[in-house]
């Protein structure tokens, strides 16, 4: 299967299936001499792992990472780094009835069309569980970026139509990780949590919007014409299975603005050229401006719901009604935050390593 690798200077290849023996990632291009421990990677994986609250799937996985190569005496060697996580809490029995029946909203049908066969257990390679490998690689990317004073912050800004108020970076740091839904607005977080629980009781699921901010991004990252920073970010974020839309800065709101409202005017402050506003989201002409990088993703409702749905049996070619059981997230947004952060970090570290900014 192609399409399992991402990046050039810092290239990752993820592997494994949802109900297979294990999942992992191989990272090639990490500079030598980076101080790195399993605990640092584990900290990010713990933010993504299942079974941590009553608004996530009940699947219990420790997601304990093992470092197999590329690190010696606590520092990277500059050689490929291989990370592995064993699957332990696997129950494939609930998927046997869907061996020949594609579930609506899932990749079952398209994988079958493309390859003529698929791993039907838990969605196989198309499962959101694959993203733990991205988070593991992203933890290393974040470590490199931190050496350049770049900070990646993600949070939920909307769930089930409930919108959080605008928050500062300080509020985001202080509050987002303290709520079960990773929303930095505590009042909105309570209403979001209630909406998720209500949907779960109805056998339903809900979607939302997640925002990622990258602070301290140096100006000059990005390449014309096809390798624009925003183009690479869009590709990276759209590669997450549940994401159906990406915007930077003003995003789709830009279509409703006038030029005078959209343009970020320039001024000099303390000997530096800066912008008075940031409707561009930190990117102009595909190159970073030095302002905060702001991305948002539209996350669809979890397709695995308890309500009856209609599908077809691909063997008998008959219409059927199905009802999905098992353990599923009623809302993907809280657990997708570290995944989105990881993808933004991977894009930035690739640009930083392959073409350091001049300024």
C-alpha positions in Angstrom: 0.0 0.0 0.0 1.4 3.4 -0.9 0.7 6.7 0.8 2.0 5.7 4.2 4.9 8.2 4.4 4.9 11.9 5.0 7.7 14.5 4.8 11.1 14.8 3.1 13.8 16.1 5.4 12.0 14.6 8.4 10.2 11.7 6.9 7.8 9.4 8.7 6.3 6.1 7.7 3.5 4.7 9.9 2.5 1.1 9.9 0.0 -1.3 11.6 -3.8 -1.9 11.8 -6.3 -1.2 14.5 -6.7 -4.8 15.6 -3.3 -6.1 14.4 -0.5 -7.0 16.8 1.0 -3.5 17.0 1.3 -0.1 15.4 4.3 2.1 14.9 6.3 4.6 13.0 9.8 4.9 11.5 11.3 8.4 11.4 14.2 9.2 9.1 15.9 12.5 9.2 15.9 13.4 12.8 19.2 15.3 13.6 21.7 13.5 15.8 22.3 14.7 19.4 18.7 15.5 20.3 18.1 14.6 23.9 15.1 12.3 23.8 13.3 9.9 26.2 10.4 7.5 25.9 8.7 9.5 28.6 8.5 12.6 26.4 6.9 10.6 23.6 4.6 8.8 26.1 3.4 12.2 27.4 1.9 13.0 24.0 0.5 9.5 23.5 -1.3 9.7 26.8 -3.1 12.8 25.5 -4.5 10.8 22.5 -5.0 7.3 24.1 -8.6 5.9 24.5 -10.5 5.2 27.6 -9.6 8.3 29.6 -13.1 9.8 30.1 -16.7 9.0 29.6 -16.8 11.1 26.4 -14.3 8.8 24.6 -14.3 5.2 23.6 -14.3 2.5 26.3 -11.4 0.7 24.7 -8.6 0.5 27.2 -5.1 0.8 25.8 -2.0 1.9 27.7 -0.4 2.8 24.4 3.0 2.3 26.0 5.7 3.2 23.5 8.9 1.2 22.9 12.0 2.8 21.3 13.6 0.2 19.0 16.3 2.1 17.2 17.9 5.5 16.6 18.5 6.5 20.2 21.5 5.6 22.3 22.4 6.9 25.8 19.4 9.2 25.7 20.3 11.0 22.5 19.3 10.5 18.9 22.0 9.0 16.5 20.8 10.6 13.3 19.8 7.1 12.1 16.2 6.0 11.6 14.1 6.0 14.8 11.6 3.1 15.1 8.8 3.3 17.7 6.3 0.6 18.5 3.1 0.3 20.5 1.4 -3.1 21.1 -2.4 -3.5 20.7 -3.6 -5.2 23.9 -7.4 -4.5 24.4 -8.6 -5.9 21.1 -12.1 -7.3 20.6 -12.7 -8.1 16.9 -15.9 -10.1 17.4 -18.3 -7.2 16.9 -16.8 -6.7 13.4 -17.4 -10.2 12.0 -20.9 -9.3 10.8 -19.4 -6.5 8.7 -16.9 -8.6 6.8 -18.9 -8.2 3.6 -21.0 -5.2 4.6 -19.4 -1.8 4.4 -20.3 0.6 7.3 -21.7 4.0 6.2 -19.3 6.8 6.5 -16.3 4.5 6.9 -13.5 3.6 4.4 -14.7 0.0 4.2 -16.2 0.3 0.7 -13.4 2.3 -0.8 -10.6 0.1 0.5 -12.5 -2.9 -0.9 -12.8 -1.2 -4.3 -9.1 -0.3 -4.4 -7.5 -3.4 -3.1 -10.1 -6.1 -3.5 -9.6 -7.1 0.1 -9.4 -5.4 3.5 -8.9 -5.9 7.2 -12.4 -5.5 8.4 -11.4 -5.6 12.1 -11.9 -2.1 13.6 -11.4 -0.4 10.3 -7.9 -1.9 9.8 -5.4 0.6 8.4 -8.1 3.2 8.0 -8.9 3.3 11.7 -8.2 6.4 13.7 -5.9 4.3 15.8 -3.3 4.8 13.1 -2.9 8.3 14.4 -1.1 7.2 17.5 2.0 6.7 15.3 1.7 10.3 14.0 1.5 11.6 17.6 4.6 9.7 18.5 6.5 11.2 15.6 5.0 14.6 16.3 6.4 14.5 19.9 9.9 14.4 18.4 9.1 17.1 15.9 7.8 19.3 18.8 11.1 18.7 20.6 13.1 20.0 17.7 10.8 23.0 17.2 11.0 23.9 20.9 14.8 24.3 20.4 13.8 27.1 17.9 11.3 28.6 20.3 8.3 27.3 18.4 5.3 26.2 20.5 2.3 24.2 19.2 -1.0 24.6 21.0 -4.3 22.9 20.1 -7.8 23.2 21.5 -11.5 22.5 20.6 -13.4 25.6 19.6 -16.7 24.1 18.7 -18.7 20.9 19.3 -22.3 20.2 18.2 -22.7 23.8 17.3 -21.6 25.0 20.7 -18.9 27.7 20.1 -16.2 28.6 22.6 -15.3 32.3 23.1 -12.0 33.6 21.8 -9.2 32.8 24.2 -5.6 34.0 24.7 -2.6 31.7 24.4 -2.2 31.9 28.2 -5.8 30.7 28.7 -5.3 28.0 26.1 -2.2 26.7 28.1 -4.0 26.9 31.4 -7.5 25.5 30.6 -7.6 23.3 27.5 -6.0 20.2 29.1 -8.1 20.6 32.2 -11.4 19.9 30.5 -12.6 16.5 29.2 -13.3 18.0 25.8 -10.0 20.0 25.6 -11.8 23.4 25.3 -10.1 26.4 26.8 -13.4 28.1 27.6 -14.6 26.2 30.8 -18.2 27.3 30.5 -18.5 26.2 26.9 -16.6 23.0 27.7 -19.4 22.0 30.2 -22.1 22.5 27.5 -20.0 20.6 25.0 -19.6 17.6 27.3 -23.3 17.5 28.0 -24.0 17.6 24.3 -21.7 14.6 23.7 -23.2 12.6 26.4 -26.7 13.4 25.1 -25.8 12.3 21.6 -24.3 9.1 23.0 -27.5 8.3 24.9 -29.4 8.6 21.6 -27.0 6.3 19.8 -25.6 9.3 17.9 -22.3 11.2 17.5 -21.3 14.8 17.0 -18.6 16.7 15.2 -16.9 20.0 15.8 -14.0 22.3 15.0 -10.4 22.1 16.4 -7.9 25.0 16.2 -4.1 24.7 16.3 -1.9 27.7 16.9 1.9 27.7 16.3 3.6 30.4 18.2 7.1 31.7 17.5 7.2 30.4 13.9 10.1 32.3 12.2 9.3 34.2 9.0 10.4 32.7 5.8 9.2 29.1 6.2 7.6 27.7 3.0 8.4 27.4 -0.7 6.7 28.6 -3.9 4.7 27.5 -5.9 3.3 24.1 -5.1 5.1 23.6 -1.8 3.5 26.5 0.0 3.4 26.3 3.8 -0.4 26.6 3.8 -0.7 24.0 1.1 1.4 21.5 3.0 -0.5 22.2 6.2 -3.8 21.6 4.3 -2.5 18.3 3.0 -1.2 17.2 6.4 -4.4 18.1 8.3 -6.7 16.6 5.6 -4.8 13.4 5.8 -6.4 12.8 9.2 -9.3 10.5 8.5 -12.1 12.5 10.3 -11.2 15.9 8.9 -13.5 17.3 6.2 -12.2 20.9 6.0 -9.2 23.0 6.7 -8.8 26.8 7.0 -6.1 29.2 7.9 -6.5 32.6 9.5 -9.8 34.1 8.4 -10.4 31.0 6.4 -13.8 30.8 4.7 -14.8 34.1 6.4 -12.3 35.7 3.9 -14.9 35.2 1.2 -17.2 37.7 3.1 -14.6 40.4 3.8 -13.5 43.4 1.8 -9.8 43.9 0.9 -9.4 46.6 3.5 -10.7 44.1 6.1 -8.6 41.2 4.9 -5.3 42.9 4.5 -2.9 42.8 7.4 -1.2 46.2 7.5 2.5 46.5 8.4 4.3 48.6 11.0 7.6 48.8 12.7 7.9 47.8 16.4 11.2 47.6 18.2 13.1 47.4 15.0 11.0 44.6 13.6 8.4 44.7 10.8 5.1 43.3 12.1 1.4 43.1 11.1 -1.4 45.0 12.9 -3.8 42.1 12.4 -3.5 38.4 11.5 -6.3 37.6 9.2 -3.8 35.7 7.0 -3.2 33.3 9.8 0.6 33.8 9.7 1.1 32.9 6.0 1.3 35.0 2.8 2.3 33.7 -0.6 2.8 30.3 1.0 5.6 31.7 3.3 5.3 32.3 7.0 5.2 36.0 8.1 6.4 35.5 11.7 2.9 36.1 13.1 1.1 33.2 14.9 0.2 30.4 12.6 -3.5 29.6 13.0 -5.2 26.6 11.5 -8.7 25.1 12.0 -10.1 21.8 11.0 -13.7 20.6 10.6 -14.1 17.2 12.3 -17.0 15.1 11.2 -19.2 13.1 13.6 -17.9 9.6 14.4 -19.4 7.3 11.6 -19.8 4.4 14.0 -23.2 5.1 15.7 -25.6 2.8 17.4 -28.7 3.8 15.4 -29.8 1.4 12.6 -28.3 2.3 9.2 -28.8 0.9 5.7 -26.0 -0.6 3.7 -25.4 -3.5 1.2 -24.0 -7.0 1.3 -21.2 -6.9 -1.2 -21.3 -10.7 -1.7 -25.1 -11.2 -2.2 -25.6 -7.7 -3.6 -28.7 -7.2 -1.4 -29.8 -4.2 0.7 -29.4 -4.8 4.4 -30.0 -2.9 7.7 -27.2 -2.9 10.2 -26.6 -1.8 13.8 -23.1 -1.1 15.0 -22.1 -2.2 18.5 -18.8 -2.1 20.2 -16.6 0.7 21.6 -16.5 4.0 19.7 -16.0 7.7 20.4 -19.2 9.7 20.4 -17.1 12.7 19.4 -13.6 12.6 17.9 -12.7 16.2 18.6 -11.0 15.9 22.1 -8.7 13.1 21.0 -7.9 14.6 17.6 -6.3 17.7 19.2 -2.9 16.1 19.7 -3.1 14.5 16.3 -3.7 17.9 14.6 -0.8 19.4 16.7 1.5 16.6 15.5 0.7 17.1 11.8 1.3 20.9 12.1 4.6 20.1 13.9 5.7 17.7 11.2 5.1 20.2 8.5 7.0 22.9 10.3 10.0 20.7 11.2 10.3 19.6 7.6 10.5 23.2 6.3 12.8 24.2 9.2 15.3 21.3 8.5 15.3 21.5 4.7 15.3 25.2 4.2 16.1 27.2 7.3 14.8 30.8 7.1 17.2 33.6 6.4 15.8 36.0 9.0 
